[in-house]
Amino acid sequence: MLLCIDIGNTNIVLGIFQNDQMVNHWRIRTERDMTSDELSALINNLFSPLHLKVEDIKDVIISCVVPPLLSSFKEFCILNFNKEPMIVDHNLNTGMPIEYDNPKEVGADRIVNAVAAYQKYRTGLIVVDFGTATTFDYISNDGVYEGGAIAPGIIISAEALFQKASKLPRVEIFAKPKTVVAKETMSSINSGLVYGYAGLVDGIVDKIKGEKGPDLTVVATGGLATLIKSESKNIDHIEKFLTLEGLRAIYKLNSP
């Protein structure tokens, strides 16, 4: 079995694959000071209800945008699997040329998403990832990663309102607002965030299409992708497990 791990700023997503099929997946909150021992206990607790054992895992691949956690995960893999994990970086064969001024600067999650999306759709793409940041990545018809744009994520924006505006409460974004013109504060914030980000997505996607061509397929992933898609005119497909699928694909390219 292959264990795929995506370490993000807000969440860590894990998925197990057997014969290219996902067996199970989990999403846990990112804790930047987790030790390898804490990781071992956590993973065992996740595996136990499924009657999975650590020794069932033969290989591990990791993408990480939180450098302080990477050493803990490496140590965890050595202790539990007797091998170092495969780490996604600019030196790894992704099967996708990266036309970026400094390839080292591209987040591993952005590359992994691009690889997965292109393998599935085989056309010019814009990949939108609703994570801690909202990222927009352009992949050409020939499968070349050519960069993109980064905006603050929805949750970051909601938290900034709470922290910087004394009278505004913290809100949790789970559902589409009933109306754009809301009649109380919580709904007003929710309306601004959801419709505002739908407009942001459409605006940036329209600009990319204006530069690169109108016939691009737009693929979205991330926790709030479905909510924003309902209000966006540009999102064509939702791929819930895009990052895990990309990790699996990159592992296959680099495995012995």
Buried (B, 14 or more C-beta within 10 A) or exposed (E): BBBBBBBBBBBBBBBBBEEEEBBBBBEEEBBEEBEBEEBBEBBEEBBEEEEBEEEBBEBBBBBBBBEEBBEBBBBBBEEBBEEEBBBBBBEBEBBBEBEBEEBEEBBBBBBBBBBBBBBBBEBBBBBBBBBBBBBBBBBBBEBBBBBBBEBBBBBBBBBEBBEEEEEBEEBEBEEBBEEEEBEEEEBBBBBBBBBEBBEBBBEBBEEBBEEBEEEBBBBBBBBBBBBBBEBBEBBBBBBBBBBBBBBBBBBEEEEE
